[in-house]
């Protein structure tokens, strides 16, 4: 596969092994050594369109275990929950173990400080197991997002930062994602678009039955194609536009194979920012304010209670 090529494959849950085998074949991935898979686990229970499908991970791990020495499915703690708990409650841990792999909470791994060259974020701490792996496979979900409009392959890399309060990095979000994208260089990206999500993703949106698997050696190219399927202008997505400018990727450079792009397009309903989301956007504009608000456990608990009350009140009106 050319590194600017994206494969679009129709898929159902009962045909995942065959489709994933084709996706890996297109990517030219031999699956040897120690492989880390990064799913999207953004909540402590499974919800279609929000969390990577456990059946997809079961099939993918099983295929990779035919040649790989070890397959690890890794994720970090969420802001309000333990990833270890989420592995169990989503069914991902059971699926991965049954397929011959293991799960790893990156927030409980050993950490390595990695230097970067961008002006604001000079270094990040990343899991040692991730850095020692022979290959990283990125397995995001196709969905909308209240704060970034679109969430996909590159946004999914943010969860590799093991600090559960990584939200404090949002004032320099585009820069952080560029650092992760350019440093980690996922060997393959396989997007779970069996069920996608529209409206107020990444967790409060509406599931959309899409029946697709997208695959590419380039997560940026895949994200651009995914936004085209969703009817979203990728140039309006901050981190995609920023990274494309950095690496000088042009949309015309990207090729798609497999399903016709025109036949799988569907206009997704975009998220609507309510008052709490708008306030959070304003907070993210200021680094010090972001740290004050989101690194204070007592303050954030009060804010979360007020947020829950506000949304219940608005929903009842």
N, C-alpha and C positions, 0 to 999 in steps of 0.2 A: 504494500500500500504506500502511495505517495504520502508524505507527511502533511499535505494539505487536502487529503481525500477523506470524505466522510461516507460511511456505509449506512444506508437506511434499510432496515429489515423488518418485515411484518412478523409479529410473534404473538403467541398465546402461552399461557402457563404450561400447557401440556406439550409444547414443542420447544421449550427453552434450551435444552441440551443441544439440539440440532442448530438452532439459531446462534447460540453462543459459540459453538464450534466454528460456524461460518464467520462470525465476527472476529474471532481470534485468528483464523486463517487469513482473512483479509489484512489483518494487522501484521502478519508475519511474526507472530509471537510464539516462541518455542517453549515457554513456560518452565524453564529450568532454574535450579537454585532455590533461594528463599524469596517468596513472593508475598508482598503486603497488598491487601485489598482495602481500599477506603470506601466504605458505603456512606450513605447519608442517613444518619440517625439523629433527628432533630427533636425528638420527643421520647418519653420513656415507655411508649406502647406503640404497636404497629397501627398505622393508618395508611391505606392505599393513597398514593400520590404525594405523601409526605415523607415516608421512610422507604428505603430500598427494600424491594420485595424479598423476603426470606427464601422463597423458592428459586429466585434468580441466583442468589448467593449460594444456595445448595448446589445448583447445577454448575455454576462457575467454579466453585471450589472442587467439586468432583472431577471436572475436566482437567483442571490444573494439577490435581494430585496424581494424575497419570504419569506426569513427567517431573514435577517439581519436588524438591527435597522437603519443603515445608510451605504451607499456605497459612497466612495469618490475616484475619479480618480485624482491622484496628480502627478505633474511634476514641475521641476524648470525651471527658465529662461535659455535659451541658451546663448551662448557667445555674439551673435549678434542680439538676438531677444527676445521679451517678450513671456513667455509661455502663458500668458493670450490671446495674439493675436493668438498664434499657436493653442490653444484650439478651437478658433472660425474658423480659416481658414482651419484647417484639417477636420472639421466636427465632431470632437470628443466631443466638448461641447454639441452640439445639440443632438448627439446620446446618450450621458450619461444622459442628462436631460430627454429625451423622455423615457428612461428606468427606471427613478425614482431615479437616483443618482445625484451627483453634482461634478463639477470639482473644483480643488483648485490649485492655483499657490503657490507652496511651498516657493518661494522666497518672497512672501508677507505674509507668516505665521509668528507666533511667533517662536523664535529659542530657542533651549536648547543646552548647551554645554555638550558633551558626552566624558568622558575620555577613553583612550585606553592604552594598554600595549605594543604595538609594539615600537621599539626603536626610530623611526624618527617622526612618527605622533602620538603624545601623546593625541590629542583631536580633535574632529570635532564638528561643529555646525550642528544640524539636526532640521527639522521642528517639532514643538510641537505636531501638529495633528497626525503626523506619529507615534510618540512615545506613544501617548495616545490610539492608535488604538488597537483593539483586535486581528487583523490579517492583515498581509501584503501579497498581491498576486502580484507576479512579472509577468509581461506580456511583454516579450521582442520580438524582431524580429530575425529570423535567417538570418545572413548576414556576409559578410566579412568586414574588416575595415583596412583603410590605415595605421593606427598606431599600431594596435594590431593583425592584420591579421584576427582574428575572433572576432565577437561581439555577445553576447548572454545574458544569464540570469544574470550572476554575473556582467558583464560590465554594464548592465542596471541599477544596483543599484547606480552607480556613480551619476546619475541624481537626486538622492534624496538629495544630498548636495545642499543647497539652494543658495550658492554663485555662481553667474553667471561666476565668474572668477576662478572656481574650477580647471581649467586647470593648475594652478600653482602647483597642487598636483602631476602632472605627474612624476616628478623625483622619487617619492615614490609610484607609481601607484599600484604595486602589494600589497604593505603593506596596502594601503588605502582600496582596494577592499577586502582584507582579513578581515580588521576591520569591514567593512559594512556587509559582509557575515556572520561573526560569531556573530555580535551584533544584527542585525535585524532579522535573521533567518526567511525568508519568509515561510509562512505556505504552500503555493502552488506556483509552477511556471508553467505557461501555455505559451508555446512559439507559437507565430504566425508564422507559416511556410506555410501559405496559398500561399503567394508569398514571396520568399526569395530574397537575393541579392548576386551577385558575382562581381568579378573585384573590382573596386575602391569604395567599400562601406566606410562609412555608408550611404552616400547621393549621391555619384557620380557614383555608380555602375550600373549594369544591372539587372533588375528584372528577377527572375526565378520562373516560375509556379511550385510549389512543392506540394500543396494540402495536407498539413500535419498540425496537431496540436500535440505538444509534451507536456507532463505533468509529474510532479514529485514533491515529497516533498523536494527533494534535488536539488538546482540549479546547484551545481557543477556536480552531476551525469548527469543531463540533458544536460549541456554544453558539457560534454565529448561525450555523445551519438550524439548530434547535429554535432560536428566536425567529427565524424565517418561517418555520413550521407553525409557530405560535402567533404569527402576525405581529411581532414586536420589532421595532427598529433597533437593531443592536448598537447603532451609533449613539443612541440615547441612553444606553446602559453604561454607567460611569466606568466600571472596571474593565469592561470589554473594549470600550473605545480607548481607554488609557493604555492597555496592554497591546492592542493592535497597533497603536501609534509607536510604542516602544520597539516592537519587533518588525514594524513596517509590513504588516500583513494586510493585503487588499482582498476584499470580498471576491473579486474576479479570480484570485489565485486558487480559490476553494472549488473542488470538484465533488459531486455527489454521485454515488453508484447505488445500485439496488432499486428500491422503490422510487417512483417518480415523486419529486418534491411537491409538484403541483397537486398530486392526488392525495397527499397526506396533510396538506395545510388545513389549519382550523384556527379561526380567530379566537384567541383566548381573551376572556374578560380580565382586565387588569385590576390590581388591588386598589382599594380606596383607602386613603390615609385618614383615620379618625384622629381625634384630638390627641390621644396618647402617642400615636405614631408620629404626628407632626411635631410634638414637643420633643420626642426622642431625636428626630432629625435635627432640630435646633441644638440640642445638647451635643450631638456628634460633631458639630462645627467647631467645638472648643475642646482642645485636648485636656486642659486642667479640669474643666467642668465635667467631662466624661469620666475622668478618674475619680473625682469627688463623689459623683452620683453612683457609679456602678462598682466601685471598690469598697463601698460602705455597706456592710451586710444589714445593719439595722435600718438604714435609710431605704435600701432597696426593698426590704420586706414591707415597709410602710407603703412605698410606692406601688408595689404589686397588689396589696390589698385595696388601695384606692382605685387602681386600674380595673380590678375585677368588679368592684362595686359600680364604677362608672359605666362599664360595658353592660352590666346587668340592668342598670337604670335606663340607659339609652335603648337597650333592646326591649324593655318593657313599655316604652313610650309609644 
